[in-house]
């Protein structure tokens, strides 16, 4: 009896911790407010508070999950289709590298299993271990699964779908083990050394661009001079990055941006603030063009250099 109490105690702790992880993940994946663009990986500067940052599509908000038992979903799947659920149950059988079945009872097979399909599992699961699964319930149909699955999801083989026809499938966004490790979480790909340099340059652009705009609006030549120096260096590094990758269009954008920065610097030094504002508009257009063409939003809302 004591062993059973301990097991239930730690099972409850695992569920509570998993729910905490999910709440934090949900909060982190909410779309950022317009005044605070993301500052994760970039390809053209996620930290740049330019028109491009405002134009970037927001990451979709995560729906609230309702607690459910695997046995309840299996018994009446039609009442859960389209619902976002959180289920604490046992891994019964591994179906593929990213799919398995859940059973509410660890001691025996109940015949009331639910299929779980994850877009990824960073480590293999073990049968008869408890996990917390969070995701959307769909029919065991290839077309229905494709509607909610990410492009990276492998799907379910036709043989598995046929074998489990009529059963519910949870397309998981989280699969949390007892050690609190979410095996389905998205991990951004590592940046290359060149991308790290670009990311640093673009974050510098973000701060300098905002300060430059204030300097131009306030006719503050000293503030303009300080920030055009930062921007000139950052766009030089950006040009070098794209030249090395052989992307002529991106090189041209960086060159035009550098020319606009030089124009702002010279106009401000001459006290010609109307010309400075015109060049500043051109600079913003180049940032928007670069962001729209050469970066992509990742699954977690961060940005990366768009793949060729």
Secondary structure, 3 states (H helix, E strand, C coil): CHHHHHHHHHHHHHHHHHHHHHHHHHHHCCCCCCCCCCCCCCCCCCCCCCHHHHHCCCCCCCCCCEECCHHHHHHCHHHCCCCEEEEEEEEEEEEECCEEEEECCCCCCCCCCEEEEECCCCCCCCCCCEEEEEEEEEECCHHHHHHHCCCCCCCCCHHHHHHCCCCEEEEEEEEEECCCCECCCCCCCCCCHHHHHHHHHHHHHHHHHHHHHHHHHCCCHHHHHHHHHHHHHHHHHHHHHHHHHCCHHHHHHHHHHHHHHHHHHHHHHCCCHHHHHHHHHHHHHHHHHHHHHHEEECCCCCEEECCC
